């Protein structure tokens, strides 16, 4: 209200300067008089004050009070039993208190209206009791304002201005407390204050330190769009319902150490220009820090999130540590940005890092979590590692994990790496059973450290038509499980899932991971992924039929040169077949005798002999004897190592030996190669 605006009540012109105030004094008239209390004649004022009794209702809106005048009014209302002023309804709207205003220990049994009042000196309301609504909206406190241990029902301080310090320590607000758009130019001290219902500080400005340490908010706490120009102290504060700090700005340090949030904690789009301390804070409901900005350190060491914690699109400009913290639900860092080197230490059920960006080196140490890393971006080396033991805090204590299921595996599982450039990625001691790799690039440069485990084929024996089949033990990608489970007539044990990649997409993935294992000098692991690559090539529908047949033969004979048992089995079968065929058709009946013939010249001289050998004859008697078996075995064993036995063979036996000398060494070589791939380091 401006000085030229018409008054809301009959004004008094006594003592007014018309040039300065054309409407004169704004003080409301005393009943039966035409002047306010300040401009009333001395005799009339004394008579009016003498008529007042403790608990009387008064109306002195717009009146200017000097300290003596206010003291006279308070003395007239002082209760002899307590020695403190007692008001009924007290109306001081737009009143001006030129000196100190002492309402300490006063009792307001009705509404207390101080809207737009001006307190030129200190305002003392310590231990005052407001039985009904207390209105201080747009009031101006030019000195310090003391409300320590006061009791409010509903309190309205909207747009009030506190030029000095505002003391609300140990105040109890029984009803709503509204400080919306209030301005605290000095310190705002609400330590140990109790807000039993909603507390509204939306759009308030705290020019000095704002101290709410040990304050209790029984209803919703509204600090949305508030500006904290000094330190904001909420250490050990308790928020029993929702805490709203959305779009608020903390220009200096923000202290929420050991604060307890029993309702939803909302810090969306908040800006922390200095350090933000949430060490040992407890969030019992959802906690949202989406799109918030942490310019300096974001200290969440020993913080506990009993439900989900949302840091979607949050910006961490200078944080070098995040945690160790515990989240019993899902911790969402999707879209978040980390500007500097940082270590994240998290024990959570699930960690979501979709499209999270790291602009410097980072290490993520985890327990219990399942990690979704789809489309994450990192420009420098980043390590994701499982922590085998509970995290140790800075004071030597272990991070509490009581809220995580006791039977839950503390190992860390990776759900997906889709869309990730793995050139700088290091995975250590992670469970990759369900990890989706298709869509990641530079997997050949991925580093796998420690005991990273992959899925395996179904272990059970099953029947394919009339043949028993058991899948070869190897490392298998989850996407191969998903693809095989989607095929008609699939064997039981292949797990269905969200993966949609087929053999054509999976072959390059296996190839890249094989290269990563080879670079890590892990030849057995590389062999498994070579097997997977060949399997995907064999099942791909874009290869020529001849190539498919060749790959099938390669798989059947030796498991792509990786299964020694299969190659040795075929070698044993080939040798047995060779022995049987040689005994049946290849060995001659008897060793052919040699005949020497020669002609003696008539006149004597040198005799020339010609030695002939009969062709070996096919056997006609018992072909399967011990002697023939020994000969056939000798021929077969020599064939395996490319040697000729020198045994007389029939024409069929010669061809059998030639075939044996071609196939059996190859099978032996495949077996040796498979063994080497398993023991090579």
ABEGO torsion letter per residue (X at the ends): XBAABBBABBBBABGBBAAABAAEBABBBBBGBABBAAABBAAAAAAAAAABBBGBBBBABGBBBBAAAAAAAAAAABBAAAGBBBBBBBBABGBBBABBBBABGBBBABBBBABGBBBABBBBABGBBBABBBBABGBBBABBBBABGBBBBBBBABGBBBABBBBABGBBBABBBBABGBBBABBBBABGBBBABBBBABGBBBABBBBABGBBBABBBBABGBBBABBBBABGBBBABBBBABGBBBABBBBABGBBBABBBBABGBBBABBBBABGBBBABBBBABGBBBABBBBABGBBBABBBBABGBBBAABABBOBBBBABBBBABGBBBABBBBBBBBBABBBABGBBBABBBBBBBBGBBBBABGBBBABBBBBBBBABBBBBAAGBBBBAAABBAABBABBBBABABGBBAAABBBBGBBAAABBABGBBGAAABBBBEBBBBBBBBABBBBBEABBBBBBBBBBBAAAAAAAAABBGBBBGBBBBABABBAAAAAAAAAAAAAAAAAAGBAAAAAAAAAAAAAAAAABAABBAAAAAAAAAAAAAAGGGABAAAAAAAAAAAAAAAAAAAAAAABBABBBBBBBBBBBBAAEEBBBBBBBBBBBBBBABBABBAAAAAAAAAAAAAAAAGBBAGBBBBAAAAAAAAAAAAAAAAAAAAAAAAAAAAABX
